[in-house]
Amino acid sequence: MMEKNQLPVDLLHFNKYYVQAKGAAFFAAVTENQQVIGTIGLYAYDGRFHALKKRYEHKTAAEIVKCYVDPAYRRLGIGQQLLKAVEQFAQSHFYDTLYLHTHPFLPGAIPFWTSQDFIERLAEQDEPWNTLHMDRKIQPVVM
């Protein structure tokens, strides 16, 4: 359902969104042969969803994006490790909430996120997407 011949703006301008932006990061899982088998990105939630207006503070909520694990490598804990990396980064940048949205047509996405303690907050009836908004509080770092 995504446009296959067009890069999303954040990947097209990767440095701007993930390298130069404060509080943003992008992680990849790679094989010994340097094949990328999983990715996850994070940046400050920017309030772009009208349905979530005033739900998240822009300075304390981080949005998880581009989470993907190659189907041949699923159910091996790679997604959990990528999520752990994002959460540690988010903690160190003083975010208190991890937000994401997903869709029912993405195989295994909703069961994965609910198994990682993400809570369904809003299900939009925005055909054909049927966007599901989810979040989870981040455990503060104990010093």
TORDODO-389739 format. One line per 5 residues: their letters; for each residue x, y, z of C-alpha. Coordinates in steps of 0.05 Angstrom, whole numbers, plus 5000, padded with zeros to 4 digits. Each point is the difference from the previous one (the first is absolute). Layout:
N
a> X,Y,Z  ... .
***
This chain:
143
mmekn> 5000,5000,5000  5061,5045,5003  5029,5032,4938  5056,4953,4979  5035,5047,4952 .
qlpvd> 5006,5060,5045  5042,5008,5062  4966,5029,5062  5024,5071,5015  5038,4979,5063 .
llhfn> 5040,4948,4962  5010,5047,4941  5029,5051,5049  5031,4950,5049  5054,5046,5027 .
kyyvq> 4950,5055,5016  4951,4954,5036  5046,4951,5036  5072,5024,5001  4996,5075,5009 .
akgaa> 4934,5003,5040  5008,5004,5075  4964,4943,5035  4995,4957,4937  5033,4934,4983 .
ffaav> 4997,4943,4951  5023,4929,5015  5011,4940,4956  5010,4926,5012  5050,4969,4951 .
tenqq> 5026,4931,4986  5073,4980,5001  4999,5015,4925  4975,5071,5013  4930,4985,4973 .
vigti> 4949,5045,5034  4946,4955,5030  4965,5049,5046  4991,5075,5012  4969,5048,5049 .
glyay> 5000,5075,5005  4980,5051,5052  4988,5075,5001  4960,5049,5041  4926,4994,4986 .
dgrfh> 4980,5060,4958  4925,5002,5010  4986,4982,4928  4937,4958,5015  4940,5045,5010 .
alkkr> 4963,4943,5038  5054,5003,5054  5000,5075,5009  5023,5018,5071  5011,4927,5019 .
yehkt> 5076,5003,4999  5049,5054,5020  5047,5012,4942  5061,5004,5046  4987,4936,5039 .
aaeiv> 4969,4951,4951  5042,4963,4949  4971,4967,4939  5025,4932,4978  5004,4995,4924 .
kcyvd> 5026,4952,4947  4999,4939,5044  5009,4940,4955  5031,4931,5005  5012,4957,4938 .
payrr> 4948,4944,5001  5055,4947,4997  5027,5027,5067  4936,5011,5039  4985,4967,5066 .
lgigq> 5074,5000,5018  4998,5060,5048  5028,5050,4950  4940,5046,5006  5006,4998,5076 .
qllka> 5074,5018,4996  4986,5058,4953  4945,5025,5046  5047,4994,5059  5052,5043,4964 .
veqfa> 4947,5053,4985  4975,5000,5071  5070,5009,5029  5012,5057,4952  4932,5031,5018 .
qshfy> 5016,4995,5075  5067,5034,4990  4965,5057,4963  4947,5010,5054  4939,4976,4962 .
dtlyl> 4945,4972,5044  4955,4968,4948  5011,4956,4939  4946,5010,4948  4988,4962,4935 .
hthpf> 4947,4987,4950  4989,4936,4960  4949,4968,4955  4963,4934,4999  5027,4982,4931 .
lpgai> 5072,4996,5027  5011,4926,5017  5013,4990,5074  5007,5073,5017  4942,5007,5050 .
pfwts> 5016,4936,5037  5073,5020,5005  4986,5069,5028  4948,4975,5050  5050,4946,5023 .
qdfie> 5049,5057,5014  4949,5034,5046  4976,5053,4951  4928,5020,5013  4950,5015,4945 .
rlaeq> 4978,5072,5009  4960,5015,4937  4977,4960,4940  4983,5044,4941  4951,4979,4947 .
depwn> 5042,5032,4946  4992,4951,4942  5041,4968,4973  5051,5011,5056  4959,4988,5064 .
tlhmd> 5055,5032,5039  5011,4975,5071  5035,5048,5047  5037,4968,5058  5047,5023,5056 .
rkiqp> 5039,4979,5061  5031,5038,5056  5075,4995,5006  5028,4976,5066  5045,5055,5028 .
vvm> 5074,4987,5009  5015,4985,5073  5066,5031,5021 .
***
